Amino acid sequence: MIEIEDIADIDPKRARILDGAMKVFLAYGFARTTMDDIARAADMSRPALYLQFKNKTDIFRAIAMMLLGRSIEQAKTALAGDGAFADRMTRAIDGALISMMRTVVTSPHGAELLDMKSSVADLVGCWRGGLVEHVATAVENEARRNGADLTARGLSARLLADMLLDGLEGMKTRISDPDEQRQAAAALIRVIDLALKKG
C-alpha cells in the first residue's frame, strides 16, 4: 500500500519544485508543461530537476501526494477540534475536499488536470481509505458520546463514513459550484448527525 507523503517530511528543495510545478500545471496544463518550465518555476537548472524527479508525471504524482497528505491532515485537525459534531465534520469536509479542489477546478486547465486521475488512482485510493478512517473514528466517538447504538439501527461508523464520502463523490459530478457543494455536504452531514442522536 502506498503511503501518502507527510507534508512535514518534504525536503525544502523538493517542496520548491512541487510548488513551482503546480503553478505551471495550473497555468499551462499538463500536456503543454515541459521540464524546462518546471525548472524555471523552481529557480533551478534542468539537470538539478532531473536529480529529484525522473519526469513530469513523477512530479505530478508527488504534487498529488503532497495535496492529499495536506487534505488528510486538515480533516484530522478539524475533526479533533472544538464544537458540535456537524460543525467539525463540515470544517473537515470543506478543508479536505471542497477548498482543496477549488484551485484546480477554477484554473483554465483544471479539467485536463482532473482527467489525469488515472495516473494517481492508487494515491487517491490510499487517501480515501485514510479519510474514511478519520471520519469513521469521529462518527464512532460521537455515537458513543451520545449513547447512540448504531448496530441496533443497522449502521456502523464505517458505513456512515463511506456513505458520506460516496455521497460527496457523487455530488461533485452534479454540482460544480463550491458554495452549492458546501450546502449539499452540510445536508449529508446533518443526516449522519441525526443518526448519531440517542433515541
N, C-alpha and C positions, 0 to 999 in steps of 0.2 A: 504494500500500500504506500502511496506517495504521501509524504509529509508536506503540509503547507508551510512555506518558509515563515519563520518568526521574523517580523519586521525589525525587531531589536537586534537580530543577528546579521543584518545585511551590512556588508563592508561599505564604507563611505564611497569608495570609487565605483563600486557596483551600483549603489543607490543613485549616484550621479548619472550613470549610464541609463538606468531604468527611467529616471525622471526625464532625461533628455529624449529618450526613445518614445516615451508616452506622448510627449508634446509633439514630436514629429509624426507619429502614427495618427494622432488626432487631427493634425494639420493637413497631411498628405494622403492618409490611408496606408494600409499595409503594403499593397502592391507597388505603389509609387515610391515608397521609402527605400532608401539604399543604406548600406552600412556606412557609406561616407556621410550621409545625412545624420545618422545617429552619432557618429564620431564627432562631427562638428557640434551637434547639440550638447554633447557631453564634454566638449572642450578637450578632446584628446585625439591622438593620431589613430588612423585606421588599424595599423599593426597592434597598437596598445588595446584597441577594442577587441581584436581577434584573440588576444591573450585571455580575455574574460569570457567571450561568447563565440561560438562557432559560426552562427548565422543569425539572421533577424527573427527566424522562428524561435530559436533558442531564447532570444531577448524577449519576444512576445510572451512566451511561456513564463519567463522569470517575472515579467510585469504582472501576469495573471496571478502567479503565486504570491507576489507582494500584495496585490489588491485583495485577494481572497483571504490572506492572513490578516490583513488590516480589518477586513469585514468581520471575521470571527472574533477578533479582539474587541471591536466596538460592540458587538452583540453581547459578548460575555460581560463587559463592563456595564452596559445598560441593564442587563438582566439582574446583575448583582447590586444595582443602585437602590436608591430610596424611592418610595412612592408606591402607589397601588399597582397591582399586577398588570392591569391593562395599560397603564402609563409606561411601565418599564418595558413591557413587550412591544408597545408601539415605538418607543425610542430605539429598541434593539432592531426591529424590522426596518425602521427608517434609516438608521445608520448602516446596517449591514447590507441592505438591498437597494432601497429606493434612492437614497442620496448618493450611494457609491456608483450606481449606474447612470445617474443624471449627466455627468461629464461626458461619458461615452455616447449616450443616446442623443444628446443635443449637439454633438460635433458634426461637421459636414460629412465625415466618413464613419459615423457611428454604426450604420447598417453593415458596412463592409467589415468592421472590426467585430461586430457581433456574429457575423457569418463565419468567423474564424473559430467558433466554439468547438468544432470537431478536433482542432489541434490542442485544445485544453480540456477535453471532456473528462479525462482521468482526474485532473485537478479539481474540476467543478464537482465531480462525484465525491471526492475526498472532502471538499469544502462543505458540501451539503450534509454529509454524514456528521461532520463536526458541529454544524449549526443545529441539526436535529437533536444532537446530544445535549447541547446547551439549552435549547428550548424545552426539551423533554424534562430536563432536571428542574428548570424553573416551574414548569407545569406541575410536576410531582410535588415540589416543595409547597406550592400554593394550595394544592389539593389537601396536602397533609395539614397545613396551617388552618385551612377552613374546615377540616374534618369531613371532607367530601370523599366518598368511597367510589372511585372511578370504576373499579371492577364490577361493582353491583350495577352500574349503569351500562355495562358492556363496553367500557372505554379503557384506555390506558394512556399514560403520559406520552409514550412513543407514538401511539396512534394519533393523538391530538397534535403533536408536533409535526408529524408527517402531513396531516390534513391541512395544517396552516401553511406549510411550505408548498404543498401541491396546489392549494388554492391561490397562493401568491404567484406561483409559476404560471398558472392558467390566466390569472388576471393580467399579467404582463403582455400576453398575446392579444388581449382585448382592449386594454387601456394603456395609452402611451403617455398621457399627461401625469407627471409626478404627483400633483395635488389630488387628482382623482384616484391615483394608486393608493395614496395615503388614506383616503376615505374608505376605499374598498378594504384595505388592510385593517383599518380600525373596526370595520363591521365584522370581519372574520375573528379578530381578537376578542370582540365583545361576545361572540358566540362561545368561544372557548372559555372566557371568563365566567359565563353563565353556567357552563358545565362544571366549573370548579367550586360553585357555591354549595354549601351544605343544604340538604333538604330533599 
